Amino acid sequence: MKIVVLDGYTENPGDLSWAGLEALGEVTVYDRTAYQESPLIADRIGDAEIVVMNKTPISKETIDKCPNIKLIAVLATGYNVVDYNYAKEKGIPVCNVPTYGTASVSQFSIALLLEICHHIGHHSESVHAGNWANNADWCYWDYPLIELEGKTIGIIGRIGQAEGRVAKALGMNVLAYDLYPNESGKAIAEYVDLDTLFARADVITLHCNLTPENTGMINKDTIAKMKDGVILINNARGQLIVEQDVADALNSGKMGAAGLDVVYTEPIKADNPLLQAKNCIITPHISWAPKESRQRIMDITVDNVKAFLNGAP
């Protein structure tokens, strides 16, 4: 069984092992292939039967050029880079890893929120630059500091349940919106409709999968329904927000701050309006990336391939 990994570096920059996959077949690992449609993708797949990838797109054209493909295994939750409808037509299962990052992503979301509340990185740099040693006062702060207890967080998407538990421990009131509410979520949050969440939340966090229905869900019309000074956290998918509308809201003060680990086009483009927006923290899509989280991706992907080989993908 030939297995090709098209863009393995992000998942495993050297601190994990491909041994689990190597035990299942002849494995070729490429650090990077392409993040846009390219003939190189089909060239590297060649006659491999199992394709493992993260962000390298697998299009109809690539599938047609590589008739030996029997399984596509995605090293991530999101599978929108695969033409999965065409893969289904061709009888090719597409497997993803949907729950590996719940703890890491929720932890990072809270970290973004706390950074907005306290600007710890900035103040540490300020102290190291000598500003405290040379200050006339006992202490100082360069940004307003925010206490979260008693404020309301609105969580959109089920993966946010882990974040909801932390928010509740911080003394926050927790609202949630999900197309499929469940009992475990009801123990953490009050489920409401989106308009109610927009109107009541001091902090809005996005934890939903990207679909055609929710693309651009944070836009000038929905922002208008929010509280003045609302804080937005997005470490789900960049396409959930209309970036120019969020930048305009930040610059006008309608939105108090944003903490973003994802943007519409990644890597970020130099002309992205969020780069010049006020009170906007942007990190390079790393919520998912602690070693523990990436090890789970590796382990579950190996299990996905084993399940396929055993006839039960």
C-alpha positions in Angstrom: 0.0 0.0 0.0 1.5 3.3 -1.1 0.9 6.3 1.2 1.9 9.9 0.3 1.8 12.7 2.8 1.6 16.0 0.8 2.2 18.7 3.4 3.5 17.0 6.5 5.7 19.8 8.0 3.0 21.7 9.8 1.7 18.6 11.5 5.2 17.2 12.2 8.1 19.7 12.0 10.3 17.0 13.5 8.9 16.5 17.0 6.5 13.6 16.1 7.0 10.3 14.3 5.4 8.9 11.1 6.1 5.4 12.4 2.4 4.7 12.8 1.7 5.3 9.1 4.9 3.6 8.1 3.7 0.4 9.7 0.8 0.4 7.3 2.6 0.8 4.0 5.3 2.5 1.9 5.2 6.1 3.0 6.6 9.2 1.2 6.4 12.4 3.1 6.7 15.9 1.6 7.1 18.8 3.9 5.1 21.1 1.5 3.5 20.6 -1.9 1.1 23.5 -2.8 -1.7 25.4 -1.2 -3.3 26.4 -4.5 -4.2 24.1 -7.5 -1.0 22.9 -9.1 0.1 20.0 -11.4 2.7 19.2 -8.7 -0.1 17.8 -6.5 -1.0 15.0 -8.9 2.7 14.4 -9.8 3.5 13.8 -6.2 0.5 11.5 -5.6 1.4 9.5 -8.6 0.1 5.9 -8.1 -0.3 6.2 -4.4 -3.5 4.6 -3.0 -3.7 6.7 0.2 -3.3 10.5 0.2 -2.7 12.2 3.5 -2.8 16.0 3.5 -3.7 19.1 5.6 -4.1 22.2 3.4 -3.0 20.9 0.0 -6.1 20.9 -2.2 -7.4 17.7 -3.7 -9.6 18.7 -6.7 -11.6 16.9 -9.2 -8.8 17.3 -11.7 -6.3 15.8 -9.3 -8.6 12.9 -8.5 -9.0 12.2 -12.2 -5.2 12.3 -12.8 -4.6 9.8 -10.0 -7.0 6.9 -10.5 -5.2 4.7 -7.9 -6.5 6.9 -5.0 -8.6 4.8 -2.6 -8.6 7.0 0.5 -8.0 10.7 1.3 -7.1 11.3 5.0 -7.1 14.9 6.2 -4.8 15.9 9.0 -7.3 18.4 10.3 -11.0 18.9 11.1 -11.8 21.1 8.1 -12.1 19.2 4.8 -13.2 22.0 2.5 -9.9 21.8 0.5 -11.1 18.4 -0.8 -13.7 18.0 -3.5 -15.4 15.5 -1.3 -18.6 15.4 -3.4 -16.6 14.2 -6.4 -14.6 11.9 -4.2 -17.9 10.4 -3.1 -18.9 10.0 -6.7 -15.7 8.1 -7.3 -16.2 5.9 -4.2 -13.2 7.4 -2.4 -13.8 7.9 1.4 -12.6 11.2 2.9 -11.6 11.0 6.6 -10.9 13.9 8.9 -10.0 14.4 12.6 -12.9 16.3 14.1 -12.3 16.5 17.8 -8.5 16.5 18.4 -8.2 20.2 19.2 -11.1 20.9 21.5 -8.9 21.5 24.5 -6.1 23.4 22.7 -8.5 25.6 20.6 -10.6 26.5 23.6 -7.5 27.3 25.7 -6.2 29.5 23.0 -9.5 31.3 22.7 -9.4 32.2 26.4 -5.7 33.2 26.0 -6.7 35.7 23.2 -9.5 37.0 25.5 -7.2 37.4 28.5 -4.5 39.1 26.3 -7.1 41.7 25.2 -8.2 42.2 28.8 -4.6 42.7 30.2 -2.2 43.2 27.3 0.3 41.1 29.2 2.8 40.8 26.3 2.8 44.6 25.7 3.3 45.4 29.4 6.1 42.8 29.8 7.9 44.3 26.8 7.4 47.8 28.3 9.0 46.7 31.6 12.0 45.2 29.8 12.4 48.4 27.8 12.9 50.3 31.1 9.5 52.0 31.3 8.8 50.8 34.8 12.2 51.5 36.2 11.9 55.1 34.9 8.3 55.6 35.9 7.3 58.2 38.5 4.4 56.1 39.7 4.3 52.8 41.5 2.6 51.2 38.6 1.1 52.1 35.2 -0.9 50.6 32.4 -1.1 51.6 28.7 -4.4 50.1 27.9 -7.7 49.9 29.8 -7.8 46.7 31.9 -10.9 44.6 31.8 -12.4 42.3 34.5 -14.5 39.5 33.1 -16.5 38.4 36.1 -20.2 39.2 35.6 -19.8 39.9 31.9 -21.5 37.7 29.3 -19.8 35.6 26.7 -21.6 34.3 23.6 -20.2 31.1 22.1 -21.2 30.1 18.6 -20.4 26.4 17.9 -20.2 23.2 19.9 -16.4 23.1 20.3 -16.8 26.1 22.5 -18.3 24.0 25.3 -14.8 23.6 26.7 -14.3 27.3 26.6 -17.7 27.8 28.2 -16.5 25.8 31.2 -13.5 28.1 31.6 -15.6 31.2 31.1 -18.0 30.0 33.8 -15.1 29.5 36.2 -14.1 33.1 35.5 -17.5 34.2 36.7 -18.9 34.9 33.3 -22.5 34.4 32.1 -22.4 32.0 29.2 -24.8 32.1 26.2 -24.5 29.6 23.3 -25.8 29.2 19.8 -25.7 25.9 18.0 -27.8 24.3 15.3 -27.8 21.1 17.4 -28.0 21.9 21.1 -27.2 19.0 23.4 -27.6 18.2 27.1 -23.9 18.6 28.0 -24.0 22.1 26.5 -27.2 23.0 28.4 -25.3 22.4 31.7 -22.8 25.0 30.7 -24.7 27.7 28.8 -28.1 29.2 28.1 -29.0 28.4 24.4 -30.4 31.4 22.6 -30.9 32.4 19.0 -28.2 34.4 17.2 -29.9 37.8 17.4 -30.3 37.4 21.2 -26.6 36.3 21.5 -25.5 39.3 19.4 -27.5 41.7 21.6 -26.6 40.4 25.0 -22.9 39.3 24.7 -20.0 41.4 25.8 -17.7 38.9 24.2 -18.5 36.8 21.1 -16.4 33.8 20.3 -16.6 31.7 17.1 -16.1 27.9 17.3 -18.2 26.6 14.3 -17.3 24.8 11.2 -17.4 26.8 8.0 -20.4 26.2 5.8 -22.0 28.1 2.9 -24.7 29.3 5.4 -22.4 30.9 8.0 -19.7 32.3 5.6 -19.5 36.0 6.5 -21.8 35.7 9.4 -20.0 38.5 11.3 -20.6 41.5 9.0 -21.8 45.1 9.2 -25.4 44.1 9.7 -24.8 41.6 12.5 -22.2 43.9 14.1 -24.9 46.6 14.2 -26.9 44.3 16.5 -24.1 43.9 19.0 -23.3 46.0 22.1 -21.0 48.9 21.7 -17.4 47.8 22.6 -18.1 44.1 22.1 -15.0 41.9 21.9 -14.8 39.4 19.1 -12.7 36.2 19.3 -12.2 34.0 16.2 -10.0 31.0 16.1 -12.3 28.9 14.0 -12.3 29.9 10.3 -11.3 33.3 8.8 -14.2 33.2 6.3 -16.7 33.5 9.1 -16.1 37.2 9.2 -16.2 40.0 6.7 -12.8 41.4 7.4 -13.3 44.9 6.1 -16.5 45.2 8.2 -14.7 44.1 11.3 -11.8 46.5 10.7 -14.3 49.3 10.2 -16.1 48.4 13.5 -12.7 48.3 15.3 -11.6 51.6 13.9 -14.9 53.3 14.7 -15.0 51.9 18.3 -18.2 50.0 17.7 -16.2 46.9 18.4 -13.8 47.2 21.3 -11.3 44.6 20.3 -10.7 41.5 18.3 -8.5 38.5 18.9 -8.0 36.5 15.7 -6.0 33.3 15.0 -7.4 32.9 11.5 -8.0 35.2 8.5 -9.8 34.8 5.2 -6.6 34.1 3.1 -3.7 32.3 4.8 -0.9 33.1 5.1 -2.2 36.6 5.7 -1.9 39.1 2.8 0.0 42.4 3.4 -3.1 44.4 2.4 -5.4 42.7 4.9 -7.4 45.6 6.5 -7.2 43.9 9.9 -3.4 44.5 10.0 -4.1 48.3 10.3 -7.2 48.0 12.5 -7.2 49.3 16.1 -7.1 46.9 19.0 -6.7 43.8 16.9 -4.5 40.9 18.0 -3.7 38.5 15.2 -1.8 35.2 15.6 -0.7 32.8 12.8 -3.3 30.0 13.1 -1.7 28.2 15.9 -4.6 27.4 18.3 -4.4 23.8 17.2 -0.7 23.4 17.3 0.5 22.2 20.8 2.4 19.0 20.5 -0.2 17.1 22.5 -2.9 18.2 20.0 -0.8 17.3 17.0 -0.1 13.9 18.4 -3.8 13.3 18.6 -4.1 14.2 14.9 -1.3 11.7 14.1 -2.9 8.9 16.2 -6.4 9.4 14.9 -5.2 9.6 11.3 -3.4 6.3 11.8 -6.6 4.9 13.2 -8.5 6.2 10.2 -6.2 4.5 7.8 -6.4 1.3 9.8 -10.2 1.4 9.7 -10.1 1.8 6.0 -7.7 -1.1 5.5 -10.0 -3.2 7.7 -12.9 -2.4 5.4 -14.7 0.0 7.8 -13.6 3.6 6.9 
